[in-house]
Amino acid sequence: MRAAAGLPAASHVVPHAVDPAPAPAHPAGLRATARLRATHNGRATTVPLLHSDGPFHLRRLRPRGEWARVCVLGAMSAPLGGDRLALDVTAEARTRLEVTAAAATIALRGPTADPATYDVRLTVDEDASLRWLPQPLISTRGSTVHQTYRVELTAGSRLLLREEQLLGRTAEPPGHLSTRLTVRRDGRPILDQHTVYGAPAPAWDGPAVLGDHRATGQFLLVGPGLDAPPAAVLLGDPVRGHCVLAPLADGPALLATAVAPTSARLRRLLDAALARVSGAEIRPGVRPGTPR
């Protein structure tokens, strides 16, 4: 029985490729897809489609200015081994949409050692803005999760996407976590990144990857008007964690990647990197993920 709960390597960039078809769900696993669609009615952004499913309960929040806001709440423990979970979010033309989460997502082994899949699909249409600001994904001992982000943008789309991972709870080794982020702009790939952490991945905790750090994450900022730094910017130090802010080759886009000993320190590094970006209309007025 699933208990009620809250939501939330080696690293390399790989050429764009078509992902293989997902494996079928284990008989003990859960298959669920939640859907969210925002549209503009000529005056403001509205959310006519809000379909909750499985562990995902989608709740409208009070709008803030021109931004419609939705929070993802956890209705049960997930992902567990064998689960096939998906979130499908579309921001139609001219909309302003922010999606947050109430709590971290905790990946657990569950009744089977089969991997769980967690697929997030984000579509941002012309002159639309999406802030995707979830809480961390926590990889616990014995869990196996394959997480994918598939993002489709147009030339006039604006996106702020943040993802964070915490490898193990206090004094606990992590499970096996792989994440893939694929971003296409006007049909052209601008980022295709694959990271893998936890045994049996080789060297994920070596000095060239995480070392002693157990929190890792990044934000991606895409959109017209970005004032990108001419070269990569390094923040932090070896003990308290590092963050690198760098422009992508096929912009306008910026990627900040950080590693840190704790999730709180990771968030501070990402916040500091975001504060260095000017000309970003999509940047929140408060720290990303902070309750409002």
URRAGI-V371013 format. One record per residue. N is the residue number from 0. RES is the residue in one small letter. SS is DSSP state (~ for helix, > for strand, _ for the rest). Layout:
# URRAGI-V371013
n & res & ss
N & RES & SS
N & RES & SS
This chain:
# URRAGI-V371013
n & res & ss
0 & m & _
1 & r & _
2 & a & _
3 & a & _
4 & a & _
5 & g & _
6 & l & _
7 & p & _
8 & a & _
9 & a & >
10 & s & >
11 & h & >
12 & v & >
13 & v & _
14 & p & _
15 & h & _
16 & a & _
17 & v & _
18 & d & _
19 & p & _
20 & a & _
21 & p & _
22 & a & _
23 & p & _
24 & a & _
25 & h & _
26 & p & _
27 & a & _
28 & g & _
29 & l & _
30 & r & >
31 & a & >
32 & t & >
33 & a & >
34 & r & >
35 & l & >
36 & r & >
37 & a & >
38 & t & >
39 & h & >
40 & n & _
41 & g & _
42 & r & _
43 & a & _
44 & t & >
45 & t & >
46 & v & >
47 & p & >
48 & l & >
49 & l & >
50 & h & >
51 & s & _
52 & d & >
53 & g & _
54 & p & _
55 & f & >
56 & h & >
57 & l & >
58 & r & >
59 & r & >
60 & l & >
61 & r & >
62 & p & >
63 & r & >
64 & g & _
65 & e & _
66 & w & >
67 & a & >
68 & r & >
69 & v & >
70 & c & >
71 & v & >
72 & l & >
73 & g & >
74 & a & _
75 & m & _
76 & s & _
77 & a & _
78 & p & _
79 & l & _
80 & g & _
81 & g & _
82 & d & _
83 & r & >
84 & l & >
85 & a & >
86 & l & >
87 & d & >
88 & v & >
89 & t & >
90 & a & >
91 & e & _
92 & a & _
93 & r & _
94 & t & _
95 & r & >
96 & l & >
97 & e & >
98 & v & >
99 & t & >
100 & a & >
101 & a & _
102 & a & _
103 & a & _
104 & t & >
105 & i & >
106 & a & >
107 & l & _
108 & r & _
109 & g & _
110 & p & _
111 & t & _
112 & a & _
113 & d & _
114 & p & _
115 & a & >
116 & t & >
117 & y & >
118 & d & >
119 & v & >
120 & r & >
121 & l & >
122 & t & >
123 & v & >
124 & d & _
125 & e & _
126 & d & _
127 & a & _
128 & s & >
129 & l & >
130 & r & >
131 & w & >
132 & l & >
133 & p & _
134 & q & _
135 & p & _
136 & l & >
137 & i & >
138 & s & >
139 & t & _
140 & r & _
141 & g & _
142 & s & _
143 & t & >
144 & v & >
145 & h & >
146 & q & >
147 & t & >
148 & y & >
149 & r & >
150 & v & >
151 & e & >
152 & l & >
153 & t & _
154 & a & _
155 & g & _
156 & s & _
157 & r & >
158 & l & >
159 & l & >
160 & l & >
161 & r & >
162 & e & >
163 & e & >
164 & q & >
165 & l & >
166 & l & >
167 & g & _
168 & r & _
169 & t & _
170 & a & _
171 & e & _
172 & p & _
173 & p & _
174 & g & _
175 & h & >
176 & l & >
177 & s & >
178 & t & >
179 & r & >
180 & l & >
181 & t & >
182 & v & >
183 & r & >
184 & r & >
185 & d & _
186 & g & _
187 & r & >
188 & p & >
189 & i & >
190 & l & >
191 & d & >
192 & q & >
193 & h & >
194 & t & >
195 & v & >
196 & y & >
197 & g & _
198 & a & _
199 & p & _
200 & a & _
201 & p & _
202 & a & _
203 & w & _
204 & d & _
205 & g & _
206 & p & _
207 & a & _
208 & v & _
209 & l & _
210 & g & _
211 & d & _
212 & h & _
213 & r & _
214 & a & >
215 & t & >
216 & g & >
217 & q & >
218 & f & >
219 & l & >
220 & l & >
221 & v & >
222 & g & _
223 & p & _
224 & g & _
225 & l & _
226 & d & >
227 & a & _
228 & p & _
229 & p & _
230 & a & _
231 & a & _
232 & v & >
233 & l & >
234 & l & >
235 & g & >
236 & d & >
237 & p & _
238 & v & _
239 & r & _
240 & g & >
241 & h & >
242 & c & >
243 & v & >
244 & l & >
245 & a & >
246 & p & >
247 & l & _
248 & a & _
249 & d & _
250 & g & _
251 & p & _
252 & a & >
253 & l & >
254 & l & >
255 & a & >
256 & t & >
257 & a & >
258 & v & >
259 & a & >
260 & p & _
261 & t & _
262 & s & ~
263 & a & ~
264 & r & ~
265 & l & ~
266 & r & ~
267 & r & ~
268 & l & ~
269 & l & ~
270 & d & ~
271 & a & ~
272 & a & ~
273 & l & ~
274 & a & ~
275 & r & _
276 & v & _
277 & s & >
278 & g & _
279 & a & _
280 & e & _
281 & i & _
282 & r & _
283 & p & _
284 & g & _
285 & v & _
286 & r & _
287 & p & _
288 & g & _
289 & t & _
290 & p & _
291 & r & _
